[in-house]
């Protein structure tokens, strides 16, 4: 039950993580779509930069040409059209000496040149590079997809493991378990409160006892001394009983483990038996874990080991009588049990069918330990004769 509850809890956790991964994928996909809305800018960044540089060079040339044309007009007319002032004679000659020998090409005036217009448009281009963000979102999307595939495979395996159980019953049992734990906690708190009150009353009793002792007579003190001796003796006797029980439990557990290892065919897996809180026997693996699911044959072997352990550690011992003890056991377990029978008691009586274990096989396994052999001869429905086999 505990194993199935653990598997169910793991499957529920996997389903919850799968839902979270699905929501994360949907959110990440939306973020990626928004990031891709500006992703094309990353591809055009370098071409736009080259076009902007070319437009700057061309606009600078046009600007220089406009300045030159204004200077030419000022020299020819002796008047500056920009500042609306006449040029002094000396300044006109100075400006004329800076003019090139070849006349410049005509420059269009009265509006913004094509180069400057193109440069202004290119300057409006946003060079934001979100390639790193897009790459990160894409990697996250792939991680979420892989996580969902892994979780679906795990959920499939866990569902297969729960195929022979009822998940709803397990959930209800888990809820009931939680309620029981809560009730136990409430009871424990009440016990703690009761223990606290009992301690307070015991302290009051001790205080009153001291007062009585201080005011008491010799007869009272003698009675109190006898009572103390009896209480101490009772405690010693109780401790001795508990020690005897603990020692007996340890010896029964050790003997049962030895007998179980002799009879089981899984000697490489099982370490022995442990007495549990209900005074039953639990099969213990070599790694310390307890066996949770026992077959009918394993239960039978455990019962035989317990019977032999109790017999060997009992103060008074008698014979063991077993009727058809091999019905649930396979051939190997049957052979191991037969070879272990002499260790269980000084005398063992087996009532078996020929089909359970053959006569020759029984003689071979027991050898000299087989003291007597009898068979039943059916005469009628009301009469059967017992005959010793020589």
Phi, psi and omega in degrees: 000316180295323179297314179295322178297321178295318178295318179297317179298318179296322179292319177298319178296320179295320177296321179295317178294325178295318177298316179297319179295322177296318177295320178297322178295317180297317179294316180295322179297320176295317177298322180293321178296319177294321179292324180291342177299331177250008182294331181295338180295328179296325180287329184265001186300309182292314176301322179293321178298317179296318180293324178294319178298316179296319179294325177295318179297315182293320179294323178297320178298315180296322179295318178297323180294321179295317178299318180295320181294324177294321179294320179298314180297321180295322179291318183291320184264347183068019182220135179269116180287346182278312181258000177057047176229148177281146181274133174295154183304317182294324182289324179297318179295322181295318179293323181296327181290342179270353182283144179291160181291319179268133180295141179285157178293152181297138181249127180295138179237171177089009178186178180279133182289162180296321181296315180294323178296318179295321180295321179295321178293318180293329179291340178282347183290129179273120184271018183304126181253107180249027179298321178297318178296317179297318180296317180295317179295322179294316178298319178297321179296319178294320178299317180294321177297315180296321179297320180294321178297315180297317181293321179297318177298318180294319178297321178298316179295318181292323177296320177297322179292336180264012186297330181260023179226170179250105182303323181294321177296320178297319180296317179296321178296322179295318178296317179298321178299316179297320178295320179296318179299320179295318179295321178298320179298318179297316180296320179297319177297319178295321178296318179299318178296318178296320178296321179297316178295321179297320177298318179298318179294322179296321177298319178297320179297315179298322179295317178294323179298318178297321178295319179294320179297321181292328183257002187276170179267179179294323178297319179297316181295322178295319178296319178295323179294317178297320179297321179295318179298318179295319178296317179297319179296320179297319179294318178298316179297317179297319179295322179296319178297315180296321179294319178297317179298317180296317180294319179294319178299318180296318181292319178296318180298316180295317180295316179298321179297317179298314179295320180296316180295330178289326186269331185284153175264358180255052184295332181283344182257321188264137178267333181155205183238151178230134176284123182270183184296331179272013180063025169264177181250131178249132178285130182247129176285168180291337177274005177095346181286152177269143177287122185271324183242113182250137178283171178296323178295319178296319177301320181295316180295319178298318179297319178296320179296319178295318180298315179295322180294317178296321180295315184287337181254008180279144177298322177246126184245147177222186180284157174256128179242123182231135180252120178050061186278355188248012185297327183264001189255147174281181186297318182292316178296321180300316180297318180296319181295316181299317180292336182272342184307318180298340179280343186281322183202166178289334180220128179232130178249123181248129173250103188230158172269156177299329183287336180290313179206129184295153182299316180294322180293319179298316179295322180294317184286322184272329179059233182288348179286344179278105186274313181224152178220128181233158174223155182259126176254116180279123177265312178204183179295341183250000184214134175221133181261142176257123185232131179283136180269121182273000000 
